[in-house]
Amino acid sequence: MVKKLKKTYDTPNTGWNEERMEREEGLMEDYGLKNKKELYKAQNKLRSFRSEARKLIAQDDEEAEQEIIDRANDLGLIKSNAGLEALLTLNITDILDRRIQSAVERKGYANSIQHARQLVVHGHIYINGKKVDAPGYLLTQEEEKNLEERLPEVEEDTEEVEETEESEEDVEDEAEAEEKNEEQEGETE
């Protein structure tokens, strides 16, 4: 049986809200997001962390509390000694900062956030020796330490160099031949 895929994000309930739309556009520009779907996925991730934290505060389940705190700590969202209240203070920029696209720019591998996205999508970014080509991938703290850029090496084509040398010689030969033709035509007149 094939597993049915479900949507990993929720769209806003209100259709037209100029303030929200301007805020979303600003975030999309600052973090180099391709479309609002990427923003909505990050908002959904944040929403799930916060709702789980609220449930656990009401239940007082120590083991589950430690599990969610460890998960958020691994992602670098909160410190290891923080409580569930720290999860409630998170905002969307905290999640967007953990994307591999943001980390590539932060580490200086890219000149801009759009360049960082291109490096990731084109497969030039590796984590622990494995290629990652999804710019929305959320990095753990350990993975961020092992982030590396591998650009393809530019090999000089010796054939192209030889061809340009030959073409320069051909141009010189043609110029000499034209001069001889002009001299012969000048003599015949």
HUBEL-V898536 format. One record per backbone hydrogen bond with DSSP energy under -1.0 kcal/mol. CO is the residue of the C=O (numbers start at 1). NH is the residue of the N-H. E is the energy in kcal/mol with one decimal. If there is no record, write none. Layout:
# HUBEL-V898536
co=CO nh=NH e=E
co=CO nh=NH e=E
This chain:
# HUBEL-V898536
co=17 nh=21 e=-2.6
co=18 nh=22 e=-2.4
co=19 nh=23 e=-2.1
co=20 nh=24 e=-2.6
co=21 nh=25 e=-2.4
co=22 nh=26 e=-2.3
co=23 nh=27 e=-2.1
co=24 nh=28 e=-2.6
co=25 nh=29 e=-2.2
co=26 nh=30 e=-2.6
co=27 nh=31 e=-2.5
co=28 nh=33 e=-1.7
co=36 nh=40 e=-2.8
co=37 nh=41 e=-2.0
co=38 nh=42 e=-1.7
co=39 nh=43 e=-2.3
co=40 nh=44 e=-2.2
co=41 nh=45 e=-2.1
co=42 nh=46 e=-2.3
co=43 nh=47 e=-2.7
co=44 nh=48 e=-2.4
co=45 nh=49 e=-2.0
co=46 nh=50 e=-2.5
co=47 nh=51 e=-2.6
co=48 nh=52 e=-2.1
co=49 nh=53 e=-2.0
co=50 nh=54 e=-2.3
co=51 nh=55 e=-2.1
co=52 nh=56 e=-2.2
co=53 nh=57 e=-2.1
co=54 nh=58 e=-1.5
co=55 nh=59 e=-1.7
co=56 nh=60 e=-2.2
co=61 nh=65 e=-2.4
co=62 nh=66 e=-2.6
co=63 nh=67 e=-1.8
co=64 nh=68 e=-2.2
co=65 nh=69 e=-2.2
co=66 nh=70 e=-2.6
co=67 nh=71 e=-2.2
co=68 nh=72 e=-2.4
co=69 nh=73 e=-2.4
co=70 nh=74 e=-2.7
co=71 nh=75 e=-1.5
co=72 nh=77 e=-2.6
co=73 nh=76 e=-1.1
co=74 nh=141 e=-2.8
co=79 nh=82 e=-1.5
co=83 nh=86 e=-1.1
co=84 nh=88 e=-1.1
co=91 nh=94 e=-1.0
co=92 nh=96 e=-2.4
co=93 nh=97 e=-2.0
co=95 nh=98 e=-1.2
co=96 nh=99 e=-1.1
co=98 nh=139 e=-2.8
co=99 nh=103 e=-1.9
co=100 nh=104 e=-2.3
co=101 nh=105 e=-1.5
co=102 nh=106 e=-2.5
co=103 nh=107 e=-2.3
co=104 nh=109 e=-1.8
co=105 nh=108 e=-1.1
co=112 nh=116 e=-2.0
co=113 nh=117 e=-1.9
co=114 nh=118 e=-2.1
co=115 nh=119 e=-2.4
co=116 nh=120 e=-2.1
co=117 nh=121 e=-2.9
co=118 nh=122 e=-2.4
co=119 nh=124 e=-2.6
co=120 nh=123 e=-1.5
co=124 nh=150 e=-3.2
co=125 nh=132 e=-2.3
co=126 nh=148 e=-2.5
co=127 nh=130 e=-2.0
co=130 nh=127 e=-2.8
co=134 nh=137 e=-1.8
co=135 nh=101 e=-1.4
co=137 nh=100 e=-2.1
co=140 nh=144 e=-1.9
co=141 nh=145 e=-1.2
co=142 nh=146 e=-1.0
co=146 nh=128 e=-1.3
co=148 nh=126 e=-3.0
co=157 nh=161 e=-1.5
co=158 nh=162 e=-2.4
co=159 nh=163 e=-2.5
co=160 nh=164 e=-2.2
co=161 nh=165 e=-1.9
co=162 nh=166 e=-2.5
co=163 nh=167 e=-2.6
co=164 nh=168 e=-2.0
co=165 nh=169 e=-2.0
co=166 nh=170 e=-2.5
co=167 nh=171 e=-2.2
co=168 nh=172 e=-2.2
co=169 nh=173 e=-2.6
co=170 nh=174 e=-2.6
co=171 nh=175 e=-2.3
co=172 nh=176 e=-2.2
co=173 nh=177 e=-2.3
co=174 nh=178 e=-2.3
co=175 nh=179 e=-2.1
co=176 nh=180 e=-2.1
co=177 nh=181 e=-2.2
co=178 nh=182 e=-2.5
co=179 nh=183 e=-2.2
co=180 nh=184 e=-2.5
co=181 nh=185 e=-2.5
co=182 nh=186 e=-2.3
co=183 nh=187 e=-1.9
co=184 nh=188 e=-1.9
co=185 nh=189 e=-1.2
